[in-house]
Amino acid sequence: MLENILNLEGLTVLEKKQQESVNGGGTCASIMRKYEADGTYVEIVERNLTRDEAFNSATYAGENWAGGSWCCSSCGSASWL
């Protein structure tokens, strides 16, 4: 079936960057941790980020925020997603 699709007249195979644009964002994700006064923490997961957004999100270090993790092509093996 893939061969039939690729043989369609006028078909263009999109590069990865073009696919990301069509899908409305990136293919990366991040998780951040915010610590509460009682020592517990909240995890915030964001998906469909660009590589830079995921990196910046996971490495943010504001008050009560601890760094997190981020992934792009390795997201399939990320246990936190």
Sequence and secondary structure as in RCSB ss.txt:
>XXXX:A:sequence
MLENILNLEGLTVLEKKQQESVNGGGTCASIMRKYEADGTYVEIVERNLTRDEAFNSATYAGENWAGGSWCCSSC
GSASWL
>XXXX:A:secstr
 HHHHHTSTT     HHHHHHHTTS SEEEEEEEE TTS EEEEEEEEE HHHHHHHHT   TTEEEEEEESTTG
GG TT 
